[in-house]
């Protein structure tokens, strides 16, 4: 039987700015040399728990021992055995990949004689060798996460703490991150990995499920379900369940009548940086009321395509049209038809939630009673009312996503561009998001969406699978699964990408 690495008894933590507990009466034991997952919805308390374990926060009540050390009083000793990867990218974006690794190598005081061997192994596993001179800030999302994990793994720490390392990362890269942890850490390393992805739970030796600051399940993942879908359904049930219902957002949503059959159209769209094609010869037509999914690994060119379609990046060749308006020739007119939600939170962090809603309502031309009505409606639909006076930057990731979507749809646009709208959001909130998206599609809203959740791909009418800047397969979810000879989209995604690499 493994010894205890972490012992927590009656742990309670409350932020001064909140009326509710971030953690309440947490009791759990984590064994040494295991990979333990902390699973739960956004704002469940996952990050707070990790920070208490590492000594970054001091709980008001309860006891906690980390490798038989008091995290609050002996944080310096804990730091010597700790590899920590924060939720937000914590490296220096203006330093190169190699410079970041060198910095962490020195900070961890690893013998210089081991450097070449260690770096060679890390570059091999991360596939970052060809990018080692590139600034970390210019890496794709998946590459950033791999670099962050590589830095955390340096020195093979006794305790490896990973706060949502795979958020916003494609399924292939997520598996590679887990493989890195298992193969590059010491066999004695204790790993604690927080996540909102239910499929990752199956990879853990032990699982702690949090909801609203309380543990709702602890034990082996397969005791809840032998497959991802079963596990997720059990978690949703424990959380109170989810009942499919009509979207209140879409209920009163009306669009102006139009005869345009393809509100979104790309013709030979390309984006080239020097000799490198970020997007190459991309042509598609999205029909009115269609949900069109753009899938692919990190760095495949999905976000670049989005930016060109929205007029945020000028194409090197080809054209993009919104409601038959060329986005380059008449950007203001074309953008007036668009509701856009960026991959990264792009609202005003120093403005409170109500300030953001007011600002974007005004930008989109809403005034007077109509503006007041729409703000009240989206605040209610997305449960933003308790946070109206809170600065947007202080919101949890899930509520930032809700606010961003609320701002994107207030003006009732006929076209929606949603770049990973549910990244980092819990399973119930994801179902609610998609209830709105599907409801709006029935009202005629044309939607282009990217996602790394393969179960969400099933909601799309058609999918374009992107790899290395090009569409390698397009069709309905069923058509892509038949083409790959698989039973679900996650397997189809991996098979079609792998098949494309061997051509």
C-alpha positions as CSV (number, residue, x, y, z in Angstrom):
1,X,0.0,0.0,0.0
2,X,1.4,3.4,-1.0
3,X,2.1,5.9,1.7
4,X,0.2,9.2,1.9
5,X,1.5,12.1,-0.1
6,X,-1.3,14.5,0.8
7,X,-3.5,14.4,3.9
8,X,-6.4,16.9,4.1
9,X,-8.8,17.1,7.1
10,X,-11.8,19.5,7.3
11,X,-10.2,22.0,5.0
12,X,-12.2,25.2,4.6
13,X,-11.3,28.3,2.5
14,X,-13.3,31.4,1.8
15,X,-12.3,34.5,-0.2
16,X,-13.0,37.9,1.4
17,X,-14.9,39.0,-1.7
18,X,-17.3,36.1,-1.7
19,X,-20.3,35.1,0.5
20,X,-19.9,31.4,-0.2
21,X,-17.1,28.9,0.5
22,X,-14.5,28.1,-2.2
23,X,-13.8,24.9,-0.2
24,X,-15.9,23.5,2.6
25,X,-15.0,20.7,4.9
26,X,-12.7,18.9,2.5
27,X,-11.4,15.5,3.7
28,X,-9.3,13.4,1.4
29,X,-6.0,11.4,1.2
30,X,-3.8,11.1,-1.9
31,X,-1.3,8.3,-2.1
32,X,2.3,8.6,-3.2
33,X,3.4,7.6,-6.7
34,X,-0.1,7.9,-8.2
35,X,-1.8,10.2,-10.7
36,X,-4.8,11.8,-9.1
37,X,-7.4,13.9,-10.9
38,X,-9.4,16.8,-9.4
39,X,-12.4,16.9,-11.7
40,X,-15.3,19.4,-11.6
41,X,-17.1,22.3,-13.1
42,X,-15.7,25.8,-13.3
43,X,-15.6,27.6,-9.9
44,X,-15.9,24.2,-8.1
45,X,-12.7,24.9,-6.1
46,X,-10.1,23.0,-8.0
47,X,-7.5,25.7,-8.3
48,X,-8.1,26.8,-4.7
49,X,-7.5,23.3,-3.5
50,X,-4.3,23.0,-5.5
51,X,-3.0,26.3,-4.1
52,X,-3.7,25.2,-0.5
53,X,-1.8,21.9,-1.2
54,X,1.2,23.9,-2.5
55,X,1.1,26.6,0.2
56,X,0.1,29.4,-2.1
57,X,-3.1,29.9,0.0
58,X,-3.6,29.5,3.7
59,X,-7.0,27.9,4.7
60,X,-9.1,29.4,7.5
61,X,-9.9,26.0,8.9
62,X,-8.7,22.4,8.8
63,X,-5.3,20.7,8.5
64,X,-3.3,19.8,5.5
65,X,0.0,17.9,5.2
66,X,1.9,17.8,1.9
67,X,4.7,15.2,2.0
68,X,4.5,15.5,5.8
69,X,5.1,19.2,5.6
70,X,2.9,22.1,6.6
71,X,2.3,24.0,3.3
72,X,1.8,27.4,5.0
73,X,4.8,27.2,7.3
74,X,7.2,25.1,5.2
75,X,6.5,26.4,1.7
76,X,10.2,26.7,0.9
77,X,10.8,23.0,1.6
78,X,7.8,22.1,-0.5
79,X,9.1,24.3,-3.4
80,X,12.2,22.1,-3.5
81,X,10.2,18.9,-4.4
82,X,7.5,20.7,-6.5
83,X,6.8,21.0,-10.2
84,X,3.9,23.4,-10.7
85,X,2.0,24.3,-13.9
86,X,-0.6,27.1,-13.3
87,X,-3.9,27.3,-15.2
88,X,-2.8,30.4,-17.1
89,X,0.4,30.2,-19.2
90,X,3.1,30.9,-16.6
91,X,6.2,31.1,-18.7
92,X,7.9,34.2,-20.2
93,X,6.3,34.9,-23.5
94,X,9.1,37.1,-24.8
95,X,11.7,34.3,-24.2
96,X,12.2,31.5,-26.7
97,X,11.3,27.9,-26.0
98,X,15.0,27.1,-25.3
99,X,15.5,30.2,-23.1
100,X,12.5,29.2,-20.9
101,X,13.8,25.7,-20.5
102,X,17.3,27.0,-19.6
103,X,15.8,29.4,-17.0
104,X,13.8,26.6,-15.3
105,X,16.8,24.3,-15.5
106,X,18.9,26.8,-13.6
107,X,16.2,27.6,-11.1
108,X,15.9,23.9,-10.2
109,X,19.7,23.7,-9.8
110,X,20.0,20.6,-12.0
111,X,23.6,19.4,-12.6
112,X,24.9,20.9,-15.9
113,X,26.3,17.5,-16.9
114,X,22.7,16.2,-17.4
115,X,21.4,19.1,-19.5
116,X,22.0,17.8,-23.1
117,X,20.4,14.4,-22.3
118,X,17.4,16.0,-20.5
119,X,16.7,18.6,-23.2
120,X,17.0,16.1,-26.0
121,X,14.4,13.9,-24.3
122,X,12.1,16.8,-23.7
123,X,12.4,18.1,-27.3
124,X,11.7,14.6,-28.6
125,X,8.5,14.2,-26.5
126,X,7.2,17.7,-27.1
127,X,8.1,18.0,-30.8
128,X,9.4,21.5,-30.0
129,X,12.9,20.9,-31.5
130,X,12.1,22.9,-34.6
131,X,10.5,25.7,-32.6
132,X,13.2,26.1,-29.9
133,X,14.2,29.6,-31.1
134,X,10.5,30.8,-31.3
135,X,9.2,33.1,-28.7
136,X,6.9,31.2,-26.3
137,X,4.1,33.7,-26.8
138,X,4.0,32.9,-30.5
139,X,3.4,29.1,-30.0
140,X,0.0,27.5,-30.6
141,X,-2.1,26.6,-27.5
142,X,-1.0,22.9,-27.5
143,X,2.6,23.8,-27.9
144,X,2.4,26.3,-25.0
145,X,1.0,23.6,-22.8
146,X,3.7,21.1,-23.8
147,X,6.4,23.7,-23.0
148,X,4.8,24.5,-19.6
149,X,4.6,20.9,-18.8
150,X,8.2,20.3,-19.9
151,X,9.4,23.1,-17.5
152,X,7.3,21.6,-14.6
153,X,8.8,18.2,-15.2
154,X,12.4,19.4,-15.1
155,X,14.3,17.7,-12.2
156,X,11.6,14.9,-11.9
157,X,9.8,16.5,-8.9
158,X,8.4,14.4,-6.1
159,X,5.1,16.3,-6.4
160,X,3.8,17.4,-9.8
161,X,0.8,19.8,-9.7
162,X,-0.9,20.6,-13.0
163,X,-3.8,23.0,-13.0
164,X,-5.9,22.3,-16.0
165,X,-2.9,21.6,-18.3
166,X,-5.1,20.5,-21.2
167,X,-7.7,23.3,-21.3
168,X,-8.2,24.3,-25.0
169,X,-6.0,21.5,-26.3
170,X,-7.0,19.1,-29.0
171,X,-7.6,15.4,-28.2
172,X,-4.3,14.2,-29.8
173,X,-2.3,16.7,-27.8
174,X,-4.2,15.9,-24.6
175,X,-3.1,12.3,-24.9
176,X,0.4,13.4,-25.6
177,X,0.4,15.5,-22.4
178,X,-0.7,12.5,-20.4
179,X,2.0,10.3,-22.1
180,X,4.6,13.0,-21.2
181,X,3.6,12.8,-17.5
182,X,3.7,9.1,-17.4
183,X,7.0,8.7,-19.3
184,X,9.0,11.7,-18.2
185,X,8.2,11.9,-14.5
186,X,9.9,9.6,-12.0
187,X,8.1,6.4,-11.1
188,X,8.0,7.9,-7.5
189,X,6.4,11.2,-8.6
190,X,2.9,12.0,-7.2
191,X,0.9,13.8,-9.8
192,X,-2.2,15.9,-9.1
193,X,-4.0,17.0,-12.3
194,X,-7.1,19.2,-12.4
195,X,-9.5,19.1,-15.4
196,X,-12.9,19.8,-16.7
197,X,-12.5,17.1,-19.4
198,X,-14.4,14.0,-18.3
199,X,-12.5,11.7,-20.7
200,X,-9.3,12.5,-18.9
201,X,-10.7,11.1,-15.7
202,X,-10.4,7.6,-17.1
203,X,-6.6,8.0,-17.1
204,X,-6.3,8.7,-13.4
205,X,-5.6,6.2,-10.6
206,X,-7.7,8.2,-8.2
207,X,-10.4,10.8,-8.8
208,X,-11.8,13.7,-6.6
209,X,-14.9,15.3,-8.0
210,X,-15.6,18.8,-6.7
211,X,-18.8,20.9,-7.0
212,X,-19.4,24.2,-5.3
213,X,-16.5,23.7,-3.0
214,X,-17.5,20.3,-1.8
215,X,-16.4,16.7,-2.7
216,X,-19.2,14.9,-4.3
217,X,-17.2,11.8,-5.2
218,X,-13.8,10.4,-4.4
219,X,-12.4,7.0,-5.5
220,X,-11.4,5.1,-8.6
221,X,-12.9,6.6,-11.9
222,X,-14.1,3.2,-13.2
223,X,-16.3,2.8,-10.1
224,X,-18.5,5.6,-11.6
225,X,-18.3,4.4,-15.2
226,X,-16.2,2.3,-17.5
227,X,-16.3,4.7,-20.3
228,X,-16.3,8.5,-20.7
229,X,-20.0,9.0,-21.5
230,X,-21.1,6.8,-18.6
231,X,-18.7,8.6,-16.2
232,X,-19.9,12.1,-17.4
233,X,-23.5,11.2,-17.1
234,X,-23.0,9.9,-13.5
235,X,-21.2,13.2,-12.6
236,X,-24.0,15.3,-14.1
237,X,-26.5,13.2,-12.1
238,X,-24.5,13.7,-8.9
239,X,-24.4,17.5,-9.6
240,X,-28.1,17.6,-9.8
241,X,-28.7,16.4,-13.4
242,X,-29.5,18.2,-16.6
243,X,-32.8,18.3,-18.4
244,X,-32.9,19.3,-22.1
245,X,-35.1,22.4,-22.4
246,X,-35.9,25.0,-25.0
247,X,-33.4,27.8,-25.2
248,X,-34.8,30.9,-23.6
249,X,-32.3,32.9,-25.5
250,X,-33.5,31.6,-28.9
251,X,-37.2,31.7,-28.0
252,X,-37.8,35.4,-28.9
253,X,-34.9,35.6,-31.4
254,X,-36.0,36.9,-34.8
255,X,-33.9,37.6,-37.9
256,X,-34.7,39.8,-40.9
257,X,-35.9,37.8,-43.8
258,X,-33.3,37.1,-46.6
259,X,-33.0,35.1,-49.7
260,X,-29.2,34.5,-49.2
261,X,-28.7,30.7,-49.1
262,X,-25.0,30.8,-48.0
263,X,-24.5,33.6,-45.5
264,X,-20.8,32.5,-45.0
265,X,-18.6,31.8,-48.0
266,X,-14.8,31.3,-48.4
267,X,-13.3,31.1,-51.9
268,X,-9.7,29.9,-52.2
269,X,-8.8,31.5,-48.9
270,X,-5.1,31.6,-48.0
271,X,-2.8,33.1,-45.4
272,X,0.9,33.0,-45.9
273,X,3.7,34.1,-43.6
274,X,6.9,34.1,-45.7
275,X,7.1,30.6,-47.1
276,X,4.7,29.2,-44.5
277,X,1.0,28.6,-45.2
278,X,-1.1,29.0,-42.1
279,X,-4.2,28.4,-44.3
280,X,-4.1,27.1,-47.9
281,X,-6.8,27.0,-50.5
282,X,-9.7,27.0,-48.1
283,X,-13.1,26.9,-49.9
284,X,-16.5,26.3,-48.2
285,X,-20.1,27.5,-48.2
286,X,-22.2,27.5,-45.0
287,X,-25.9,27.4,-45.5
288,X,-28.5,29.5,-43.6
289,X,-29.2,27.9,-40.2
290,X,-26.3,25.4,-40.5
291,X,-23.9,24.7,-37.7
292,X,-20.5,24.2,-39.4
293,X,-17.7,22.8,-37.2
294,X,-14.0,23.5,-37.8
295,X,-12.0,20.8,-36.1
296,X,-8.3,20.1,-36.0
297,X,-5.2,19.9,-33.8
298,X,-3.7,23.1,-32.2
299,X,-1.8,25.1,-34.9
300,X,-3.8,23.6,-37.8
301,X,-5.0,27.0,-38.9
302,X,-8.6,27.1,-37.4
303,X,-8.2,30.4,-35.6
304,X,-6.4,32.0,-38.6
305,X,-9.4,31.0,-40.8
306,X,-11.7,32.5,-38.2
307,X,-9.8,35.8,-38.2
308,X,-9.8,36.1,-41.9
309,X,-13.6,35.4,-42.1
310,X,-14.2,38.1,-39.5
311,X,-11.9,40.7,-41.1
312,X,-9.3,40.6,-38.3
313,X,-6.6,39.3,-40.6
314,X,-6.2,40.1,-44.3
315,X,-6.0,37.1,-46.5
316,X,-2.9,36.6,-48.7
317,X,-5.2,35.3,-51.4
318,X,-8.9,34.4,-52.0
319,X,-11.9,36.0,-50.6
320,X,-14.4,35.8,-47.6
321,X,-18.0,36.9,-47.8
322,X,-20.5,37.5,-45.1
323,X,-24.1,37.9,-46.3
324,X,-22.6,38.3,-49.8
325,X,-20.5,41.2,-48.6
326,X,-16.7,41.0,-49.1
327,X,-15.1,41.3,-45.7
328,X,-12.0,43.0,-47.1
329,X,-13.7,45.4,-49.4
330,X,-16.5,46.4,-47.0
331,X,-15.4,45.3,-43.5
332,X,-17.8,47.6,-41.5
333,X,-20.9,46.4,-43.4
334,X,-19.8,42.7,-43.3
335,X,-19.0,42.8,-39.5
336,X,-22.4,44.3,-38.7
337,X,-23.9,40.8,-39.5
338,X,-21.4,39.0,-37.3
339,X,-21.4,37.9,-33.6
340,X,-17.9,36.9,-32.7
341,X,-16.5,35.1,-29.7
342,X,-12.7,34.8,-29.6
343,X,-10.7,31.9,-28.4
344,X,-9.1,34.0,-25.7
345,X,-11.1,36.2,-23.5
346,X,-11.2,39.5,-25.4
347,X,-13.5,41.7,-23.4
348,X,-12.5,44.5,-21.1
349,X,-11.2,43.0,-17.8
350,X,-11.1,46.3,-15.9
351,X,-14.8,47.0,-16.7
352,X,-17.4,45.2,-14.6
353,X,-19.8,42.7,-16.2
354,X,-22.6,45.3,-16.7
355,X,-20.1,47.8,-18.2
356,X,-19.1,45.2,-20.8
357,X,-22.7,44.4,-21.6
358,X,-23.5,48.1,-22.0
359,X,-20.4,48.8,-24.1
360,X,-21.0,46.0,-26.6
361,X,-24.7,46.7,-26.8
362,X,-23.9,50.3,-27.8
363,X,-21.2,49.2,-30.3
364,X,-23.7,47.0,-32.0
365,X,-26.2,49.8,-32.2
366,X,-28.6,48.9,-29.4
367,X,-30.2,51.9,-27.7
368,X,-32.8,52.8,-25.1
369,X,-35.4,50.3,-24.1
370,X,-34.2,47.7,-26.6
371,X,-30.7,47.9,-25.1
372,X,-32.0,47.6,-21.5
373,X,-34.2,44.6,-22.4
374,X,-31.4,42.7,-24.2
375,X,-28.9,43.2,-21.4
376,X,-31.5,42.0,-18.8
377,X,-32.3,39.0,-20.9
378,X,-28.7,37.8,-21.5
379,X,-27.8,38.4,-17.9
380,X,-30.6,36.1,-16.8
381,X,-30.0,33.4,-19.4
382,X,-26.3,33.2,-18.6
383,X,-26.8,33.6,-14.8
384,X,-24.6,36.8,-14.8
385,X,-26.9,38.8,-12.5
386,X,-24.9,38.1,-9.2
387,X,-21.7,39.3,-11.0
388,X,-22.9,42.5,-12.7
389,X,-20.7,44.8,-10.5
390,X,-17.7,42.5,-10.6
391,X,-14.8,43.2,-12.9
392,X,-14.7,40.9,-15.9
393,X,-11.1,39.9,-15.2
394,X,-12.1,38.5,-11.8
395,X,-14.7,36.1,-13.2
396,X,-13.9,32.4,-13.4
397,X,-13.1,31.0,-16.8
398,X,-16.6,29.5,-17.3
399,X,-18.3,32.8,-16.5
400,X,-15.9,34.7,-18.8
401,X,-17.1,32.4,-21.6
402,X,-20.7,33.1,-20.7
403,X,-20.1,36.9,-20.7
404,X,-18.3,36.7,-24.1
405,X,-21.2,34.8,-25.7
406,X,-23.7,37.1,-24.2
407,X,-21.9,40.1,-25.7
408,X,-21.7,38.3,-29.1
409,X,-25.4,37.7,-29.5
410,X,-27.2,40.7,-28.0
411,X,-27.6,42.4,-31.4
412,X,-29.2,39.3,-33.0
413,X,-26.7,38.7,-35.7
414,X,-27.5,36.3,-38.6
415,X,-24.0,34.9,-38.4
416,X,-22.1,33.6,-35.4
417,X,-18.3,32.8,-35.2
418,X,-17.6,30.9,-32.0
419,X,-13.9,30.0,-31.5
420,X,-13.8,27.3,-28.8
421,X,-16.8,28.8,-26.9
422,X,-16.9,26.0,-24.3
423,X,-13.2,25.6,-23.6
424,X,-12.7,25.1,-19.8
425,X,-16.5,25.0,-19.1
426,X,-18.1,22.2,-17.1
427,X,-20.3,19.5,-18.7
428,X,-23.7,21.0,-17.6
429,X,-22.7,24.5,-18.8
430,X,-21.5,23.0,-22.1
431,X,-24.9,21.4,-22.7
432,X,-26.6,24.7,-21.9
433,X,-24.3,26.5,-24.4
434,X,-25.2,24.0,-27.1
435,X,-28.9,24.3,-26.3
436,X,-28.6,28.0,-27.2
437,X,-26.5,27.4,-30.3
438,X,-28.9,24.7,-31.6
439,X,-31.9,26.9,-30.7
440,X,-30.5,29.8,-32.6
441,X,-29.7,27.6,-35.6
442,X,-33.4,26.7,-35.8
443,X,-34.2,30.4,-36.0
444,X,-31.9,30.7,-39.0
445,X,-28.6,31.8,-37.4
446,X,-25.6,30.5,-39.4
447,X,-22.8,29.3,-37.0
448,X,-19.2,28.5,-37.6
449,X,-17.6,26.9,-34.5
450,X,-14.4,25.3,-33.4
451,X,-14.2,22.9,-30.5
452,X,-11.8,20.3,-28.9
453,X,-14.7,18.4,-27.3
454,X,-15.4,15.6,-29.8
455,X,-18.9,15.0,-28.3
456,X,-19.8,18.5,-29.3
457,X,-18.7,17.8,-32.9
458,X,-21.8,15.5,-33.0
459,X,-24.0,18.6,-32.7
460,X,-22.6,20.1,-36.0
461,X,-24.5,19.6,-39.3
462,X,-21.2,19.5,-41.1
463,X,-17.6,19.4,-40.2
464,X,-14.4,20.4,-41.9
465,X,-11.3,18.7,-40.5
466,X,-8.3,20.9,-40.7
467,X,-4.7,19.8,-40.6
468,X,-1.5,21.8,-41.5
469,X,-3.6,24.7,-42.9
470,X,-5.8,22.6,-45.2
471,X,-9.2,20.8,-45.1
472,X,-8.4,17.1,-45.2
473,X,-12.0,15.9,-44.9
474,X,-15.5,17.5,-44.9
475,X,-18.9,16.0,-44.2
476,X,-21.5,15.2,-41.6
477,X,-20.3,13.6,-38.4
478,X,-21.7,10.2,-39.6
479,X,-19.9,10.6,-43.0
480,X,-16.6,11.3,-41.3
481,X,-17.0,8.4,-39.0
482,X,-17.8,6.1,-41.9
483,X,-14.7,7.4,-43.8
484,X,-12.5,6.6,-40.8
485,X,-14.3,3.3,-40.0
486,X,-14.9,4.4,-36.4
487,X,-17.8,4.6,-34.0
488,X,-17.3,8.1,-32.6
489,X,-15.8,11.4,-33.6
490,X,-12.8,11.3,-31.2
491,X,-11.6,8.1,-32.9
492,X,-12.4,9.5,-36.4
493,X,-10.5,12.7,-35.5
494,X,-7.3,10.7,-34.7
495,X,-7.6,8.2,-37.6
496,X,-8.1,10.9,-40.3
497,X,-5.3,13.1,-38.9
498,X,-2.9,10.1,-38.8
499,X,-4.0,8.9,-42.2
500,X,-3.3,12.4,-43.6
501,X,0.3,12.4,-42.1
502,X,1.1,9.1,-43.9
503,X,0.2,10.4,-47.3
